[in-house]
Amino acid sequence: FAPGTYTGGYENRTDNSGPRAIAADAQGNVWAGHFTSRKYYLLENATAQILRTNDVSSLNHTPYGAVVDANGILWSANAGGNQVLRLDPTDDSISLVEVGHTCYGLGLDRSNHLFVSGWQASKLSRINVLTGTKDWTVNGIYESRGIAVTADGDVWVANSSPGTVARWTPDGVLKKTIAVG
């Protein structure tokens, strides 16, 4: 549907259908990853018109989280999978980077690193976005989810089951765990 023209109801399902991955590019356009159809839609920032559609179903990728790096590459967590998707919008190439654990949260630093949390796998990994290779994986905290990287390069990870936020160095050393409930 064109934005603003849909008059029907919305499904209320619990099987992760619908958009689960959202990321903005440098122009303010929005990538929306649809879980069930396994497609990414690039939406124009002012009108929400669909500028392009990228089908990632050939790689069995179910978009769950997304970020766009400084080079314009879209990175996406694969719900239930052990890979991160790399989509280059300049040539529409798609590939997977094997992480070795469930992928949940994604965060980027200013040094071309993508950090990936492992949810119930209790892992944290770092990927070099320039080479598309995994640098390392460390044991993390149970149910690690969302990731944010601050200007100092520290990696902050929300951990739902223990109710904590963990602060990691850019090299995967745990600095502090803070109870937040």
Backbone torsions as a table, in degrees:
resi	resn	phi	psi	omega
1	PHE	NA	143.3	172.6
2	ALA	-69.3	141.9	-179.2
3	PRO	-52.7	134.4	178.3
4	GLY	84.6	-0.7	-177.6
5	THR	-106.7	-8.2	-177.0
6	TYR	-80.5	125.7	-178.4
7	THR	-115.2	-1.3	-178.7
8	GLY	-82.5	-178.3	178.1
9	GLY	-85.8	170.6	179.4
10	TYR	-112.0	144.2	178.4
11	GLU	-66.8	144.5	174.3
12	ASN	-118.5	82.9	-175.7
13	ARG	-115.5	158.2	-179.9
14	THR	-111.5	16.3	-176.2
15	ASP	-102.2	25.7	176.9
16	ASN	69.1	18.7	178.4
17	SER	-66.9	159.5	177.2
18	GLY	91.6	-176.3	-179.4
19	PRO	-69.6	126.7	178.6
20	ARG	-122.9	-8.3	-177.8
21	ALA	-129.5	125.4	-178.9
22	ILE	-134.0	132.3	176.7
23	ALA	-151.0	146.6	178.0
24	ALA	-105.6	143.3	176.4
25	ASP	-94.4	-178.5	-175.6
26	ALA	-64.4	-22.5	178.7
27	GLN	-88.9	-1.2	-178.4
28	GLY	85.1	3.6	174.7
29	ASN	-73.7	155.8	-173.2
30	VAL	-116.6	128.9	170.4
31	TRP	-91.2	125.8	176.5
32	ALA	-118.6	117.6	179.4
33	GLY	-95.7	123.4	-178.0
34	HIS	-95.4	119.5	-173.9
35	PHE	-60.0	-54.4	-172.2
36	THR	-71.8	-43.5	-178.0
37	SER	-80.4	-15.2	-179.4
38	ARG	59.3	48.4	178.6
39	LYS	-131.6	149.6	170.9
40	TYR	-107.8	135.6	177.0
41	TYR	-116.0	131.3	174.7
42	LEU	-97.8	118.8	-176.5
43	LEU	-106.1	133.4	178.8
44	GLU	-66.7	137.9	-169.5
45	ASN	-66.1	-33.1	-175.8
46	ALA	-88.8	-34.1	-172.9
47	THR	-112.4	-14.6	-175.1
48	ALA	65.5	16.8	174.7
49	GLN	-68.1	143.5	179.2
50	ILE	-76.3	117.1	-179.7
51	LEU	-87.1	-31.1	-179.3
52	ARG	-164.1	161.9	176.7
53	THR	-131.5	130.6	176.4
54	ASN	-118.5	116.5	179.4
55	ASP	-86.4	120.1	-179.2
56	VAL	-110.4	13.6	-177.5
57	SER	-66.4	-25.4	-179.9
58	SER	-63.1	-22.8	178.0
59	LEU	-99.9	9.0	-179.6
60	ASN	56.4	38.4	-177.6
61	HIS	-95.8	126.6	174.8
62	THR	-108.9	103.0	-176.6
63	PRO	-55.5	130.4	-178.8
64	TYR	-131.0	-31.6	176.5
65	GLY	-152.3	157.2	-176.9
66	ALA	-153.3	153.0	171.3
67	VAL	-146.5	156.5	174.9
68	VAL	-117.4	125.8	-177.3
69	ASP	-82.1	177.8	-176.9
70	ALA	-63.4	-18.4	178.6
71	ASN	-94.2	4.7	178.7
72	GLY	84.3	8.6	179.6
73	ILE	-82.0	132.6	175.7
74	LEU	-88.3	128.4	176.1
75	TRP	-115.2	138.9	-175.3
76	SER	-139.6	134.0	173.3
77	ALA	-74.8	144.4	-179.6
78	ASN	-105.7	106.3	-179.0
79	ALA	-57.7	122.8	178.7
80	GLY	81.2	-0.6	-179.0
81	GLY	-114.2	170.6	-178.8
82	ASN	-107.2	23.1	-177.5
83	GLN	-129.7	156.4	171.9
84	VAL	-111.9	135.0	178.9
85	LEU	-85.4	140.2	172.7
86	ARG	-118.5	119.7	180.0
87	LEU	-121.1	119.2	178.7
88	ASP	-98.8	108.5	-176.6
89	PRO	-68.6	-14.1	-179.9
90	THR	-71.5	-29.7	179.8
91	ASP	-133.5	8.1	180.0
92	ASP	61.6	18.5	178.2
93	SER	-74.4	141.8	176.9
94	ILE	-128.7	144.0	177.1
95	SER	-153.0	167.3	178.9
96	LEU	-115.6	143.2	172.7
97	VAL	-111.4	119.0	179.9
98	GLU	-72.1	125.9	-179.3
99	VAL	-104.0	-31.5	177.8
100	GLY	93.7	4.7	176.3
101	HIS	-156.1	166.4	176.8
102	THR	-54.8	138.7	179.8
103	CYS	-105.5	130.7	-179.6
104	TYR	-129.0	-83.7	-178.5
105	GLY	-85.7	151.7	178.5
106	LEU	-130.9	140.8	175.8
107	GLY	-148.8	144.4	-178.6
108	LEU	-112.7	144.6	171.1
109	ASP	-108.0	-176.8	-178.5
110	ARG	-87.8	3.6	-178.1
111	SER	-112.1	26.9	177.2
112	ASN	65.0	39.4	176.3
113	HIS	-118.5	138.9	173.0
114	LEU	-110.7	126.0	178.4
115	PHE	-103.1	138.9	-174.7
116	VAL	-128.6	122.1	176.4
117	SER	-87.4	158.6	-172.9
118	GLY	-112.7	10.4	-180.0
119	TRP	47.9	-119.1	-176.4
120	GLN	-74.9	-7.8	174.9
121	ALA	-76.6	-13.5	177.6
122	SER	56.2	50.2	-179.2
123	LYS	-131.8	159.3	170.1
124	LEU	-135.7	129.4	-179.6
125	SER	-124.9	157.1	175.2
126	ARG	-125.6	132.6	178.4
127	ILE	-116.1	138.1	173.0
128	ASN	-83.6	115.6	-175.4
129	VAL	-74.2	-18.5	178.5
130	LEU	-77.1	-36.6	-178.6
131	THR	-100.6	-17.1	-177.2
132	GLY	70.0	27.0	179.9
133	THR	-118.5	150.9	177.7
134	LYS	-78.5	128.5	177.6
135	ASP	-81.1	-45.9	-177.1
136	TRP	-166.5	165.3	170.1
137	THR	-136.0	135.7	176.2
138	VAL	-123.5	158.5	173.5
139	ASN	-67.7	130.2	-178.1
140	GLY	-109.0	-149.4	-178.6
141	ILE	-114.0	145.3	-176.7
142	TYR	-56.7	139.0	179.5
143	GLU	54.2	47.4	174.0
144	SER	-73.6	132.4	-173.1
145	ARG	-125.5	-104.4	-174.2
146	GLY	-67.1	148.1	-178.4
147	ILE	-129.2	139.0	170.3
148	ALA	-134.9	141.8	178.3
149	VAL	-116.1	125.2	-178.0
150	THR	-87.3	168.8	-175.9
151	ALA	-58.1	-26.4	178.6
152	ASP	-80.2	-0.8	178.0
153	GLY	91.6	-6.6	179.4
154	ASP	-69.8	147.2	-176.2
155	VAL	-108.5	119.4	-178.4
156	TRP	-106.0	127.8	-176.0
157	VAL	-126.7	128.7	175.7
158	ALA	-84.9	133.4	-178.3
159	ASN	-121.7	108.5	-168.6
160	SER	-72.2	-45.4	-174.0
161	SER	-66.6	-46.9	176.9
162	PRO	-79.6	-8.5	-179.8
163	GLY	67.6	46.5	-177.6
164	THR	-129.6	165.3	167.1
165	VAL	-121.3	129.9	-179.4
166	ALA	-107.3	141.3	177.2
167	ARG	-112.5	120.0	-177.2
168	TRP	-114.0	151.8	169.9
169	THR	-76.1	164.3	177.3
170	PRO	-63.2	-14.3	179.5
171	ASP	-100.9	10.0	173.9
172	GLY	85.1	26.9	175.5
173	VAL	-103.4	126.7	-180.0
174	LEU	-70.9	120.7	-179.8
175	LYS	-93.3	-39.2	-172.5
176	LYS	-163.6	144.6	170.5
177	THR	-120.2	128.7	-175.7
178	ILE	-117.3	123.8	176.7
179	ALA	-73.7	128.1	179.7
180	VAL	-127.6	-1.4	178.9
181	GLY	86.9	NA	NA
